[in-house]
């Protein structure tokens, strides 16, 4: 946008090409209006797992419509309580590596407590 490329026909087609990779993709109106756009090839996604800590996870969960819930429930006929965690994630499959790491992080963290 700094170079004003979005104001050209080629720039608009590039925006449409990127939009095609969004979770909902292109609407019928955009597909019919721009039938000759060329899809952009997305680079491979390799997350840096070394930077992931509890604060990073909190920010990750707080974005993109993710939800994290915790609740405690008393066990039947016992003095002990169980801690349950539920994580809802609304995104694409490109983040599966990060999700697996977060799962491992919480499993290790729960064993420490």
C-alpha positions as a printed Julia matrix, in Angstrom:
113×3 Matrix{Float64}:
   0.0     0.0     0.0
   2.94    2.33    0.58
   3.81    2.01   -3.1
   0.13    2.48   -4.09
   0.17   -0.86   -5.93
  -3.29   -1.67   -4.56
  -4.65    1.1    -6.79
  -3.61   -0.72   -9.98
  -5.43   -3.59  -11.69
  -2.49   -5.94  -11.01
  -2.46   -4.92   -7.35
  -6.18   -5.58   -7.03
  -5.73   -9.04   -8.59
  -2.96   -9.75   -6.09
  -5.27   -8.81   -3.2
  -7.95  -11.14   -4.63
  -5.36  -13.92   -4.89
  -4.43  -13.54   -1.21
  -8.09  -13.35   -0.23
  -8.66  -16.73   -1.87
  -6.57  -18.31    0.91
  -8.73  -16.91    3.73
 -10.8   -19.52    5.59
 -14.04  -18.62    3.77
 -12.28  -18.11    0.44
 -13.75  -15.97   -2.3
 -17.43  -15.15   -2.54
 -19.34  -15.98   -5.71
 -19.38  -12.27   -6.54
 -15.55  -12.07   -6.42
 -15.14  -15.31   -8.38
 -17.46  -14.04  -11.1
 -15.92  -10.56  -11.11
 -12.29  -11.74  -11.25
 -12.24  -15.11  -13.08
  -8.62  -14.66  -14.27
  -6.88  -14.13  -10.93
  -3.8   -16.27  -10.3
  -3.7   -17.94   -6.87
  -0.71  -17.09   -4.69
   1.46  -20.01   -3.61
   1.79  -19.78    0.15
   5.17  -20.54    1.72
   5.61  -23.52    4.02
   4.76  -22.72    7.6
   7.49  -23.54   10.12
   6.73  -22.05   13.54
   9.51  -21.09   15.94
   8.57  -23.3    18.9
  11.4   -21.86   21.02
   9.47  -18.64   21.63
   6.34  -20.37   22.92
   5.73  -19.86   26.63
   2.65  -19.32   28.8
   2.42  -15.63   27.82
   2.71  -16.44   24.11
  -0.03  -19.07   24.47
  -2.27  -16.55   26.25
  -1.87  -14.14   23.34
  -2.45  -16.92   20.81
  -5.65  -18.02   22.54
  -6.83  -14.42   22.86
  -6.77  -13.9    19.09
  -8.67  -15.26   16.09
 -11.78  -16.27   18.02
 -10.05  -18.9    20.11
 -11.48  -19.8    23.49
  -9.95  -21.46   26.51
 -12.03  -22.66   29.44
 -11.13  -24.28   32.74
 -13.47  -25.68   35.34
 -13.17  -27.75   38.5
 -15.48  -30.62   39.33
 -15.61  -32.72   42.46
 -15.14  -36.43   41.95
 -17.94  -38.72   42.99
 -17.55  -40.2    46.51
 -14.11  -38.7    46.89
 -12.43  -35.69   48.47
 -10.46  -34.97   45.31
 -11.34  -32.53   42.55
 -10.64  -32.72   38.82
  -9.49  -29.8    36.69
 -10.86  -29.81   33.15
  -9.57  -27.67   30.31
 -11.3   -27.05   27.01
  -9.71  -25.24   24.11
 -11.71  -24.22   21.05
  -9.64  -23.21   18.06
 -11.09  -21.73   14.88
  -8.37  -21.62   12.27
  -6.85  -23.6     9.41
  -4.78  -26.78    9.49
  -1.52  -24.89    8.98
  -1.29  -24.33   12.73
  -1.51  -28.01   13.69
   2.2   -28.05   14.64
   1.62  -25.2    17.1
  -1.5   -26.86   18.5
   0.35  -30.13   19.1
   3.11  -28.21   20.87
   0.58  -26.35   23.03
  -1.03  -29.68   23.94
   2.35  -31.08   24.98
   3.14  -27.88   26.88
  -0.04  -28.21   28.96
   0.46  -31.94   29.56
   3.96  -31.3    30.91
   2.76  -28.27   32.87
  -0.11  -30.23   34.46
   2.32  -32.94   35.64
   4.48  -30.32   37.34
   1.54  -29.08   39.4
